[in-house]
Amino acid sequence: MSYKISVVIEKDEHGYYAYCPNLEGCQSQGDSFEDVTANIQEAIELYLETLSHEEREALLSKEISTMTFEVQVA
């Protein structure tokens, strides 16, 4: 079964950090964007394997959206 899961990826001076708001504690990092996306996908798959079907459904029933806004500051 496949699921759509929201992931937040942040970049700082040390590389990239990713986490899943729906899956508490599911996070990863990488030196590049490609590394972090591969790493978080693996982390999600492993995390979901530890859950029962009911737990997966409960955690993944929330829809999370992210947006980027451009704002001007005086």
mmCIF file of the N, C-alpha and C atoms, coordinates in Angstrom:
data_MODEL
# 
_entry.id   MODEL 
# 
loop_
_atom_site.group_PDB 
_atom_site.id 
_atom_site.type_symbol 
_atom_site.label_atom_id 
_atom_site.label_alt_id 
_atom_site.label_comp_id 
_atom_site.label_asym_id 
_atom_site.label_entity_id 
_atom_site.label_seq_id 
_atom_site.pdbx_PDB_ins_code 
_atom_site.Cartn_x 
_atom_site.Cartn_y 
_atom_site.Cartn_z 
_atom_site.occupancy 
_atom_site.B_iso_or_equiv 
_atom_site.pdbx_formal_charge 
_atom_site.auth_seq_id 
_atom_site.auth_comp_id 
_atom_site.auth_asym_id 
_atom_site.auth_atom_id 
_atom_site.pdbx_PDB_model_num 
ATOM 1   N N  . MET A 1 1  ? 0.849  -1.172 0.000  1.00 0.00 ? 1  MET A N  1 
ATOM 2   C CA . MET A 1 1  ? 0.000  0.000  0.000  1.00 0.00 ? 1  MET A CA 1 
ATOM 3   C C  . MET A 1 1  ? 0.898  1.240  0.000  1.00 0.00 ? 1  MET A C  1 
ATOM 4   N N  . SER A 1 2  ? 0.498  2.252  -0.705 1.00 0.00 ? 2  SER A N  1 
ATOM 5   C CA . SER A 1 2  ? 1.285  3.483  -0.725 1.00 0.00 ? 2  SER A CA 1 
ATOM 6   C C  . SER A 1 2  ? 0.523  4.604  -0.025 1.00 0.00 ? 2  SER A C  1 
ATOM 7   N N  . TYR A 1 3  ? 1.281  5.525  0.524  1.00 0.00 ? 3  TYR A N  1 
ATOM 8   C CA . TYR A 1 3  ? 0.729  6.664  1.253  1.00 0.00 ? 3  TYR A CA 1 
ATOM 9   C C  . TYR A 1 3  ? 1.407  7.933  0.767  1.00 0.00 ? 3  TYR A C  1 
ATOM 10  N N  . LYS A 1 4  ? 0.690  9.040  0.821  1.00 0.00 ? 4  LYS A N  1 
ATOM 11  C CA . LYS A 1 4  ? 1.281  10.353 0.594  1.00 0.00 ? 4  LYS A CA 1 
ATOM 12  C C  . LYS A 1 4  ? 1.582  10.944 1.962  1.00 0.00 ? 4  LYS A C  1 
ATOM 13  N N  . ILE A 1 5  ? 2.826  11.320 2.167  1.00 0.00 ? 5  ILE A N  1 
ATOM 14  C CA . ILE A 1 5  ? 3.261  11.788 3.474  1.00 0.00 ? 5  ILE A CA 1 
ATOM 15  C C  . ILE A 1 5  ? 3.961  13.134 3.321  1.00 0.00 ? 5  ILE A C  1 
ATOM 16  N N  . SER A 1 6  ? 3.565  14.088 4.132  1.00 0.00 ? 6  SER A N  1 
ATOM 17  C CA . SER A 1 6  ? 4.192  15.408 4.109  1.00 0.00 ? 6  SER A CA 1 
ATOM 18  C C  . SER A 1 6  ? 5.565  15.344 4.752  1.00 0.00 ? 6  SER A C  1 
ATOM 19  N N  . VAL A 1 7  ? 6.517  16.015 4.106  1.00 0.00 ? 7  VAL A N  1 
ATOM 20  C CA . VAL A 1 7  ? 7.889  16.087 4.603  1.00 0.00 ? 7  VAL A CA 1 
ATOM 21  C C  . VAL A 1 7  ? 8.329  17.548 4.562  1.00 0.00 ? 7  VAL A C  1 
ATOM 22  N N  . VAL A 1 8  ? 8.980  17.987 5.621  1.00 0.00 ? 8  VAL A N  1 
ATOM 23  C CA . VAL A 1 8  ? 9.562  19.330 5.669  1.00 0.00 ? 8  VAL A CA 1 
ATOM 24  C C  . VAL A 1 8  ? 11.071 19.168 5.546  1.00 0.00 ? 8  VAL A C  1 
ATOM 25  N N  . ILE A 1 9  ? 11.663 19.917 4.625  1.00 0.00 ? 9  ILE A N  1 
ATOM 26  C CA . ILE A 1 9  ? 13.114 19.879 4.433  1.00 0.00 ? 9  ILE A CA 1 
ATOM 27  C C  . ILE A 1 9  ? 13.660 21.279 4.669  1.00 0.00 ? 9  ILE A C  1 
ATOM 28  N N  . GLU A 1 10 ? 14.663 21.349 5.524  1.00 0.00 ? 10 GLU A N  1 
ATOM 29  C CA . GLU A 1 10 ? 15.298 22.619 5.854  1.00 0.00 ? 10 GLU A CA 1 
ATOM 30  C C  . GLU A 1 10 ? 16.785 22.540 5.508  1.00 0.00 ? 10 GLU A C  1 
ATOM 31  N N  . LYS A 1 11 ? 17.334 23.650 5.056  1.00 0.00 ? 11 LYS A N  1 
ATOM 32  C CA . LYS A 1 11 ? 18.760 23.726 4.740  1.00 0.00 ? 11 LYS A CA 1 
ATOM 33  C C  . LYS A 1 11 ? 19.424 24.713 5.684  1.00 0.00 ? 11 LYS A C  1 
ATOM 34  N N  . ASP A 1 12 ? 20.573 24.325 6.199  1.00 0.00 ? 12 ASP A N  1 
ATOM 35  C CA . ASP A 1 12 ? 21.367 25.239 7.010  1.00 0.00 ? 12 ASP A CA 1 
ATOM 36  C C  . ASP A 1 12 ? 22.838 25.066 6.651  1.00 0.00 ? 12 ASP A C  1 
ATOM 37  N N  . GLU A 1 13 ? 23.723 25.626 7.444  1.00 0.00 ? 13 GLU A N  1 
ATOM 38  C CA . GLU A 1 13 ? 25.147 25.578 7.126  1.00 0.00 ? 13 GLU A CA 1 
ATOM 39  C C  . GLU A 1 13 ? 25.750 24.173 7.229  1.00 0.00 ? 13 GLU A C  1 
ATOM 40  N N  . HIS A 1 14 ? 25.026 23.229 7.837  1.00 0.00 ? 14 HIS A N  1 
ATOM 41  C CA . HIS A 1 14 ? 25.531 21.871 8.006  1.00 0.00 ? 14 HIS A CA 1 
ATOM 42  C C  . HIS A 1 14 ? 24.989 20.901 6.957  1.00 0.00 ? 14 HIS A C  1 
ATOM 43  N N  . GLY A 1 15 ? 24.054 21.325 6.150  1.00 0.00 ? 15 GLY A N  1 
ATOM 44  C CA . GLY A 1 15 ? 23.450 20.450 5.153  1.00 0.00 ? 15 GLY A CA 1 
ATOM 45  C C  . GLY A 1 15 ? 21.942 20.544 5.196  1.00 0.00 ? 15 GLY A C  1 
ATOM 46  N N  . TYR A 1 16 ? 21.282 19.420 5.013  1.00 0.00 ? 16 TYR A N  1 
ATOM 47  C CA . TYR A 1 16 ? 19.828 19.373 4.941  1.00 0.00 ? 16 TYR A CA 1 
ATOM 48  C C  . TYR A 1 16 ? 19.276 18.505 6.071  1.00 0.00 ? 16 TYR A C  1 
ATOM 49  N N  . TYR A 1 17 ? 18.118 18.894 6.554  1.00 0.00 ? 17 TYR A N  1 
ATOM 50  C CA . TYR A 1 17 ? 17.418 18.187 7.629  1.00 0.00 ? 17 TYR A CA 1 
ATOM 51  C C  . TYR A 1 17 ? 15.972 17.998 7.180  1.00 0.00 ? 17 TYR A C  1 
ATOM 52  N N  . ALA A 1 18 ? 15.443 16.797 7.333  1.00 0.00 ? 18 ALA A N  1 
ATOM 53  C CA . ALA A 1 18 ? 14.061 16.511 6.931  1.00 0.00 ? 18 ALA A CA 1 
ATOM 54  C C  . ALA A 1 18 ? 13.322 15.827 8.070  1.00 0.00 ? 18 ALA A C  1 
ATOM 55  N N  . TYR A 1 19 ? 12.021 16.142 8.174  1.00 0.00 ? 19 TYR A N  1 
ATOM 56  C CA . TYR A 1 19 ? 11.185 15.457 9.159  1.00 0.00 ? 19 TYR A CA 1 
ATOM 57  C C  . TYR A 1 19 ? 9.755  15.372 8.652  1.00 0.00 ? 19 TYR A C  1 
ATOM 58  N N  . CYS A 1 20 ? 9.000  14.462 9.248  1.00 0.00 ? 20 CYS A N  1 
ATOM 59  C CA . CYS A 1 20 ? 7.603  14.235 8.887  1.00 0.00 ? 20 CYS A CA 1 
ATOM 60  C C  . CYS A 1 20 ? 6.721  14.690 10.032 1.00 0.00 ? 20 CYS A C  1 
ATOM 61  N N  . PRO A 1 21 ? 5.934  15.746 9.851  1.00 0.00 ? 21 PRO A N  1 
ATOM 62  C CA . PRO A 1 21 ? 5.072  16.226 10.926 1.00 0.00 ? 21 PRO A CA 1 
ATOM 63  C C  . PRO A 1 21 ? 4.078  15.163 11.417 1.00 0.00 ? 21 PRO A C  1 
ATOM 64  N N  . ASN A 1 22 ? 3.634  14.267 10.544 1.00 0.00 ? 22 ASN A N  1 
ATOM 65  C CA . ASN A 1 22 ? 2.673  13.236 10.934 1.00 0.00 ? 22 ASN A CA 1 
ATOM 66  C C  . ASN A 1 22 ? 3.306  12.112 11.749 1.00 0.00 ? 22 ASN A C  1 
ATOM 67  N N  . LEU A 1 23 ? 4.603  11.916 11.586 1.00 0.00 ? 23 LEU A N  1 
ATOM 68  C CA . LEU A 1 23 ? 5.277  10.769 12.195 1.00 0.00 ? 23 LEU A CA 1 
ATOM 69  C C  . LEU A 1 23 ? 6.303  11.264 13.209 1.00 0.00 ? 23 LEU A C  1 
ATOM 70  N N  . GLU A 1 24 ? 5.884  11.395 14.441 1.00 0.00 ? 24 GLU A N  1 
ATOM 71  C CA . GLU A 1 24 ? 6.739  11.951 15.486 1.00 0.00 ? 24 GLU A CA 1 
ATOM 72  C C  . GLU A 1 24 ? 8.054  11.184 15.579 1.00 0.00 ? 24 GLU A C  1 
ATOM 73  N N  . GLY A 1 25 ? 9.147  11.910 15.496 1.00 0.00 ? 25 GLY A N  1 
ATOM 74  C CA . GLY A 1 25 ? 10.465 11.306 15.611 1.00 0.00 ? 25 GLY A CA 1 
ATOM 75  C C  . GLY A 1 25 ? 11.037 10.787 14.306 1.00 0.00 ? 25 GLY A C  1 
ATOM 76  N N  . CYS A 1 26 ? 10.271 10.844 13.226 1.00 0.00 ? 26 CYS A N  1 
ATOM 77  C CA . CYS A 1 26 ? 10.760 10.384 11.929 1.00 0.00 ? 26 CYS A CA 1 
ATOM 78  C C  . CYS A 1 26 ? 11.486 11.542 11.263 1.00 0.00 ? 26 CYS A C  1 
ATOM 79  N N  . GLN A 1 27 ? 12.812 11.424 11.211 1.00 0.00 ? 27 GLN A N  1 
ATOM 80  C CA . GLN A 1 27 ? 13.626 12.498 10.690 1.00 0.00 ? 27 GLN A CA 1 
ATOM 81  C C  . GLN A 1 27 ? 14.905 11.942 10.091 1.00 0.00 ? 27 GLN A C  1 
ATOM 82  N N  . SER A 1 28 ? 15.569 12.745 9.301  1.00 0.00 ? 28 SER A N  1 
ATOM 83  C CA . SER A 1 28 ? 16.830 12.334 8.700  1.00 0.00 ? 28 SER A CA 1 
ATOM 84  C C  . SER A 1 28 ? 17.597 13.571 8.280  1.00 0.00 ? 28 SER A C  1 
ATOM 85  N N  . GLN A 1 29 ? 18.789 13.344 7.758  1.00 0.00 ? 29 GLN A N  1 
ATOM 86  C CA . GLN A 1 29 ? 19.614 14.448 7.284  1.00 0.00 ? 29 GLN A CA 1 
ATOM 87  C C  . GLN A 1 29 ? 20.455 13.982 6.117  1.00 0.00 ? 29 GLN A C  1 
ATOM 88  N N  . GLY A 1 30 ? 21.106 14.931 5.460  1.00 0.00 ? 30 GLY A N  1 
ATOM 89  C CA . GLY A 1 30 ? 21.975 14.612 4.341  1.00 0.00 ? 30 GLY A CA 1 
ATOM 90  C C  . GLY A 1 30 ? 22.799 15.814 3.942  1.00 0.00 ? 30 GLY A C  1 
ATOM 91  N N  . ASP A 1 31 ? 23.883 15.562 3.241  1.00 0.00 ? 31 ASP A N  1 
ATOM 92  C CA . ASP A 1 31 ? 24.755 16.641 2.788  1.00 0.00 ? 31 ASP A CA 1 
ATOM 93  C C  . ASP A 1 31 ? 24.174 17.398 1.605  1.00 0.00 ? 31 ASP A C  1 
ATOM 94  N N  . SER A 1 32 ? 23.332 16.729 0.814  1.00 0.00 ? 32 SER A N  1 
ATOM 95  C CA . SER A 1 32 ? 22.713 17.361 -0.353 1.00 0.00 ? 32 SER A CA 1 
ATOM 96  C C  . SER A 1 32 ? 21.212 17.124 -0.310 1.00 0.00 ? 32 SER A C  1 
ATOM 97  N N  . PHE A 1 33 ? 20.493 17.846 -1.172 1.00 0.00 ? 33 PHE A N  1 
ATOM 98  C CA . PHE A 1 33 ? 19.044 17.663 -1.256 1.00 0.00 ? 33 PHE A CA 1 
ATOM 99  C C  . PHE A 1 33 ? 18.715 16.234 -1.674 1.00 0.00 ? 33 PHE A C  1 
ATOM 100 N N  . GLU A 1 34 ? 19.484 15.698 -2.618 1.00 0.00 ? 34 GLU A N  1 
ATOM 101 C CA . GLU A 1 34 ? 19.260 14.323 -3.081 1.00 0.00 ? 34 GLU A CA 1 
ATOM 102 C C  . GLU A 1 34 ? 19.493 13.322 -1.953 1.00 0.00 ? 34 GLU A C  1 
ATOM 103 N N  . ASP A 1 35 ? 20.543 13.549 -1.151 1.00 0.00 ? 35 ASP A N  1 
ATOM 104 C CA . ASP A 1 35 ? 20.820 12.663 -0.013 1.00 0.00 ? 35 ASP A CA 1 
ATOM 105 C C  . ASP A 1 35 ? 19.684 12.679 0.992  1.00 0.00 ? 35 ASP A C  1 
ATOM 106 N N  . VAL A 1 36 ? 19.225 13.863 1.360  1.00 0.00 ? 36 VAL A N  1 
ATOM 107 C CA . VAL A 1 36 ? 18.203 13.955 2.396  1.00 0.00 ? 36 VAL A CA 1 
ATOM 108 C C  . VAL A 1 36 ? 16.879 13.373 1.917  1.00 0.00 ? 36 VAL A C  1 
ATOM 109 N N  . THR A 1 37 ? 16.537 13.551 0.639  1.00 0.00 ? 37 THR A N  1 
ATOM 110 C CA . THR A 1 37 ? 15.275 12.981 0.163  1.00 0.00 ? 37 THR A CA 1 
ATOM 111 C C  . THR A 1 37 ? 15.331 11.453 0.140  1.00 0.00 ? 37 THR A C  1 
ATOM 112 N N  . ALA A 1 38 ? 16.460 10.891 -0.256 1.00 0.00 ? 38 ALA A N  1 
ATOM 113 C CA . ALA A 1 38 ? 16.605 9.429  -0.226 1.00 0.00 ? 38 ALA A CA 1 
ATOM 114 C C  . ALA A 1 38 ? 16.579 8.922  1.210  1.00 0.00 ? 38 ALA A C  1 
ATOM 115 N N  . ASN A 1 39 ? 17.260 9.633  2.100  1.00 0.00 ? 39 ASN A N  1 
ATOM 116 C CA . ASN A 1 39 ? 17.334 9.210  3.498  1.00 0.00 ? 39 ASN A CA 1 
ATOM 117 C C  . ASN A 1 39 ? 15.983 9.286  4.200  1.00 0.00 ? 39 ASN A C  1 
ATOM 118 N N  . ILE A 1 40 ? 15.223 10.353 3.948  1.00 0.00 ? 40 ILE A N  1 
ATOM 119 C CA . ILE A 1 40 ? 13.930 10.480 4.635  1.00 0.00 ? 40 ILE A CA 1 
ATOM 120 C C  . ILE A 1 40 ? 12.938 9.471  4.072  1.00 0.00 ? 40 ILE A C  1 
ATOM 121 N N  . GLN A 1 41 ? 13.025 9.170  2.789  1.00 0.00 ? 41 GLN A N  1 
ATOM 122 C CA . GLN A 1 41 ? 12.130 8.149  2.238  1.00 0.00 ? 41 GLN A CA 1 
ATOM 123 C C  . GLN A 1 41 ? 12.388 6.794  2.897  1.00 0.00 ? 41 GLN A C  1 
ATOM 124 N N  . GLU A 1 42 ? 13.645 6.453  3.070  1.00 0.00 ? 42 GLU A N  1 
ATOM 125 C CA . GLU A 1 42 ? 13.979 5.200  3.747  1.00 0.00 ? 42 GLU A CA 1 
ATOM 126 C C  . GLU A 1 42 ? 13.512 5.227  5.205  1.00 0.00 ? 42 GLU A C  1 
ATOM 127 N N  . ALA A 1 43 ? 13.711 6.363  5.883  1.00 0.00 ? 43 ALA A N  1 
ATOM 128 C CA . ALA A 1 43 ? 13.285 6.485  7.278  1.00 0.00 ? 43 ALA A CA 1 
ATOM 129 C C  . ALA A 1 43 ? 11.774 6.321  7.409  1.00 0.00 ? 43 ALA A C  1 
ATOM 130 N N  . ILE A 1 44 ? 11.022 6.899  6.473  1.00 0.00 ? 44 ILE A N  1 
ATOM 131 C CA . ILE A 1 44 ? 9.560  6.780  6.496  1.00 0.00 ? 44 ILE A CA 1 
ATOM 132 C C  . ILE A 1 44 ? 9.143  5.325  6.308  1.00 0.00 ? 44 ILE A C  1 
ATOM 133 N N  . GLU A 1 45 ? 9.731  4.661  5.330  1.00 0.00 ? 45 GLU A N  1 
ATOM 134 C CA . GLU A 1 45 ? 9.386  3.258  5.076  1.00 0.00 ? 45 GLU A CA 1 
ATOM 135 C C  . GLU A 1 45 ? 9.652  2.396  6.302  1.00 0.00 ? 45 GLU A C  1 
ATOM 136 N N  . LEU A 1 46 ? 10.808 2.585  6.922  1.00 0.00 ? 46 LEU A N  1 
ATOM 137 C CA . LEU A 1 46 ? 11.144 1.803  8.117  1.00 0.00 ? 46 LEU A CA 1 
ATOM 138 C C  . LEU A 1 46 ? 10.209 2.141  9.278  1.00 0.00 ? 46 LEU A C  1 
ATOM 139 N N  . TYR A 1 47 ? 9.886  3.406  9.448  1.00 0.00 ? 47 TYR A N  1 
ATOM 140 C CA . TYR A 1 47 ? 8.981  3.841  10.509 1.00 0.00 ? 47 TYR A CA 1 
ATOM 141 C C  . TYR A 1 47 ? 7.617  3.191  10.332 1.00 0.00 ? 47 TYR A C  1 
ATOM 142 N N  . LEU A 1 48 ? 7.082  3.247  9.113  1.00 0.00 ? 48 LEU A N  1 
ATOM 143 C CA . LEU A 1 48 ? 5.749  2.698  8.859  1.00 0.00 ? 48 LEU A CA 1 
ATOM 144 C C  . LEU A 1 48 ? 5.697  1.188  9.053  1.00 0.00 ? 48 LEU A C  1 
ATOM 145 N N  . GLU A 1 49 ? 6.805  0.503  8.795  1.00 0.00 ? 49 GLU A N  1 
ATOM 146 C CA . GLU A 1 49 ? 6.849  -0.947 9.001  1.00 0.00 ? 49 GLU A CA 1 
ATOM 147 C C  . GLU A 1 49 ? 6.663  -1.331 10.462 1.00 0.00 ? 49 GLU A C  1 
ATOM 148 N N  . THR A 1 50 ? 6.970  -0.407 11.379 1.00 0.00 ? 50 THR A N  1 
ATOM 149 C CA . THR A 1 50 ? 6.846  -0.716 12.809 1.00 0.00 ? 50 THR A CA 1 
ATOM 150 C C  . THR A 1 50 ? 5.425  -0.524 13.331 1.00 0.00 ? 50 THR A C  1 
ATOM 151 N N  . LEU A 1 51 ? 4.542  0.058  12.512 1.00 0.00 ? 51 LEU A N  1 
ATOM 152 C CA . LEU A 1 51 ? 3.187  0.384  12.962 1.00 0.00 ? 51 LEU A CA 1 
ATOM 153 C C  . LEU A 1 51 ? 2.175  -0.648 12.492 1.00 0.00 ? 51 LEU A C  1 
ATOM 154 N N  . SER A 1 52 ? 1.116  -0.798 13.269 1.00 0.00 ? 52 SER A N  1 
ATOM 155 C CA . SER A 1 52 ? -0.007 -1.625 12.829 1.00 0.00 ? 52 SER A CA 1 
ATOM 156 C C  . SER A 1 52 ? -0.807 -0.845 11.784 1.00 0.00 ? 52 SER A C  1 
ATOM 157 N N  . HIS A 1 53 ? -1.682 -1.521 11.090 1.00 0.00 ? 53 HIS A N  1 
ATOM 158 C CA . HIS A 1 53 ? -2.523 -0.863 10.085 1.00 0.00 ? 53 HIS A CA 1 
ATOM 159 C C  . HIS A 1 53 ? -3.344 0.255  10.722 1.00 0.00 ? 53 HIS A C  1 
ATOM 160 N N  . GLU A 1 54 ? -3.894 0.008  11.904 1.00 0.00 ? 54 GLU A N  1 
ATOM 161 C CA . GLU A 1 54 ? -4.708 1.010  12.588 1.00 0.00 ? 54 GLU A CA 1 
ATOM 162 C C  . GLU A 1 54 ? -3.877 2.234  12.980 1.00 0.00 ? 54 GLU A C  1 
ATOM 163 N N  . GLU A 1 55 ? -2.657 1.999  13.457 1.00 0.00 ? 55 GLU A N  1 
ATOM 164 C CA . GLU A 1 55 ? -1.779 3.110  13.822 1.00 0.00 ? 55 GLU A CA 1 
ATOM 165 C C  . GLU A 1 55 ? -1.413 3.946  12.597 1.00 0.00 ? 55 GLU A C  1 
ATOM 166 N N  . ARG A 1 56 ? -1.111 3.278  11.489 1.00 0.00 ? 56 ARG A N  1 
ATOM 167 C CA . ARG A 1 56 ? -0.796 4.006  10.248 1.00 0.00 ? 56 ARG A CA 1 
ATOM 168 C C  . ARG A 1 56 ? -1.961 4.867  9.816  1.00 0.00 ? 56 ARG A C  1 
ATOM 169 N N  . GLU A 1 57 ? -3.155 4.301  9.810  1.00 0.00 ? 57 GLU A N  1 
ATOM 170 C CA . GLU A 1 57 ? -4.343 5.050  9.384  1.00 0.00 ? 57 GLU A CA 1 
ATOM 171 C C  . GLU A 1 57 ? -4.582 6.265  10.277 1.00 0.00 ? 57 GLU A C  1 
ATOM 172 N N  . ALA A 1 58 ? -4.407 6.104  11.583 1.00 0.00 ? 58 ALA A N  1 
ATOM 173 C CA . ALA A 1 58 ? -4.630 7.216  12.510 1.00 0.00 ? 58 ALA A CA 1 
ATOM 174 C C  . ALA A 1 58 ? -3.600 8.332  12.298 1.00 0.00 ? 58 ALA A C  1 
ATOM 175 N N  . LEU A 1 59 ? -2.335 7.970  12.141 1.00 0.00 ? 59 LEU A N  1 
ATOM 176 C CA . LEU A 1 59 ? -1.285 8.972  11.981 1.00 0.00 ? 59 LEU A CA 1 
ATOM 177 C C  . LEU A 1 59 ? -1.338 9.672  10.636 1.00 0.00 ? 59 LEU A C  1 
ATOM 178 N N  . LEU A 1 60 ? -1.753 8.960  9.608  1.00 0.00 ? 60 LEU A N  1 
ATOM 179 C CA . LEU A 1 60 ? -1.702 9.509  8.256  1.00 0.00 ? 60 LEU A CA 1 
ATOM 180 C C  . LEU A 1 60 ? -3.039 10.061 7.779  1.00 0.00 ? 60 LEU A C  1 
ATOM 181 N N  . SER A 1 61 ? -4.011 10.153 8.674  1.00 0.00 ? 61 SER A N  1 
ATOM 182 C CA . SER A 1 61 ? -5.318 10.673 8.280  1.00 0.00 ? 61 SER A CA 1 
ATOM 183 C C  . SER A 1 61 ? -5.340 12.199 8.200  1.00 0.00 ? 61 SER A C  1 
ATOM 184 N N  . LYS A 1 62 ? -4.357 12.853 8.815  1.00 0.00 ? 62 LYS A N  1 
ATOM 185 C CA . LYS A 1 62 ? -4.284 14.318 8.762  1.00 0.00 ? 62 LYS A CA 1 
ATOM 186 C C  . LYS A 1 62 ? -3.592 14.756 7.482  1.00 0.00 ? 62 LYS A C  1 
ATOM 187 N N  . GLU A 1 63 ? -4.125 15.793 6.859  1.00 0.00 ? 63 GLU A N  1 
ATOM 188 C CA . GLU A 1 63 ? -3.481 16.363 5.688  1.00 0.00 ? 63 GLU A CA 1 
ATOM 189 C C  . GLU A 1 63 ? -2.731 17.614 6.108  1.00 0.00 ? 63 GLU A C  1 
ATOM 190 N N  . ILE A 1 64 ? -1.472 17.689 5.748  1.00 0.00 ? 64 ILE A N  1 
ATOM 191 C CA . ILE A 1 64 ? -0.633 18.831 6.093  1.00 0.00 ? 64 ILE A CA 1 
ATOM 192 C C  . ILE A 1 64 ? -0.176 19.473 4.796  1.00 0.00 ? 64 ILE A C  1 
ATOM 193 N N  . SER A 1 65 ? -0.335 20.783 4.703  1.00 0.00 ? 65 SER A N  1 
ATOM 194 C CA . SER A 1 65 ? 0.086  21.522 3.515  1.00 0.00 ? 65 SER A CA 1 
ATOM 195 C C  . SER A 1 65 ? 1.127  22.556 3.930  1.00 0.00 ? 65 SER A C  1 
ATOM 196 N N  . THR A 1 66 ? 2.056  22.802 3.029  1.00 0.00 ? 66 THR A N  1 
ATOM 197 C CA . THR A 1 66 ? 3.017  23.870 3.257  1.00 0.00 ? 66 THR A CA 1 
ATOM 198 C C  . THR A 1 66 ? 2.947  24.826 2.076  1.00 0.00 ? 66 THR A C  1 
ATOM 199 N N  . MET A 1 67 ? 3.268  26.070 2.345  1.00 0.00 ? 67 MET A N  1 
ATOM 200 C CA . MET A 1 67 ? 3.246  27.096 1.307  1.00 0.00 ? 67 MET A CA 1 
ATOM 201 C C  . MET A 1 67 ? 4.436  28.019 1.511  1.00 0.00 ? 67 MET A C  1 
ATOM 202 N N  . THR A 1 68 ? 4.818  28.674 0.460  1.00 0.00 ? 68 THR A N  1 
ATOM 203 C CA . THR A 1 68 ? 5.855  29.685 0.532  1.00 0.00 ? 68 THR A CA 1 
ATOM 204 C C  . THR A 1 68 ? 5.250  31.019 0.120  1.00 0.00 ? 68 THR A C  1 
ATOM 205 N N  . PHE A 1 69 ? 5.482  32.023 0.927  1.00 0.00 ? 69 PHE A N  1 
ATOM 206 C CA . PHE A 1 69 ? 4.975  33.359 0.635  1.00 0.00 ? 69 PHE A CA 1 
ATOM 207 C C  . PHE A 1 69 ? 6.152  34.306 0.451  1.00 0.00 ? 69 PHE A C  1 
ATOM 208 N N  . GLU A 1 70 ? 6.014  35.223 -0.450 1.00 0.00 ? 70 GLU A N  1 
ATOM 209 C CA . GLU A 1 70 ? 6.981  36.299 -0.593 1.00 0.00 ? 70 GLU A CA 1 
ATOM 210 C C  . GLU A 1 70 ? 6.380  37.531 0.051  1.00 0.00 ? 70 GLU A C  1 
ATOM 211 N N  . VAL A 1 71 ? 7.064  38.082 1.032  1.00 0.00 ? 71 VAL A N  1 
ATOM 212 C CA . VAL A 1 71 ? 6.567  39.265 1.736  1.00 0.00 ? 71 VAL A CA 1 
ATOM 213 C C  . VAL A 1 71 ? 7.612  40.363 1.665  1.00 0.00 ? 71 VAL A C  1 
ATOM 214 N N  . GLN A 1 72 ? 7.150  41.584 1.745  1.00 0.00 ? 72 GLN A N  1 
ATOM 215 C CA . GLN A 1 72 ? 8.043  42.725 1.765  1.00 0.00 ? 72 GLN A CA 1 
ATOM 216 C C  . GLN A 1 72 ? 8.090  43.301 3.164  1.00 0.00 ? 72 GLN A C  1 
ATOM 217 N N  . VAL A 1 73 ? 9.272  43.634 3.592  1.00 0.00 ? 73 VAL A N  1 
ATOM 218 C CA . VAL A 1 73 ? 9.456  44.232 4.913  1.00 0.00 ? 73 VAL A CA 1 
ATOM 219 C C  . VAL A 1 73 ? 10.110 45.591 4.708  1.00 0.00 ? 73 VAL A C  1 
ATOM 220 N N  . ALA A 1 74 ? 9.514  46.589 5.322  1.00 0.00 ? 74 ALA A N  1 
ATOM 221 C CA . ALA A 1 74 ? 10.030 47.967 5.159  1.00 0.00 ? 74 ALA A CA 1 
ATOM 222 C C  . ALA A 1 74 ? 11.338 48.146 5.875  1.00 0.00 ? 74 ALA A C  1 
# 
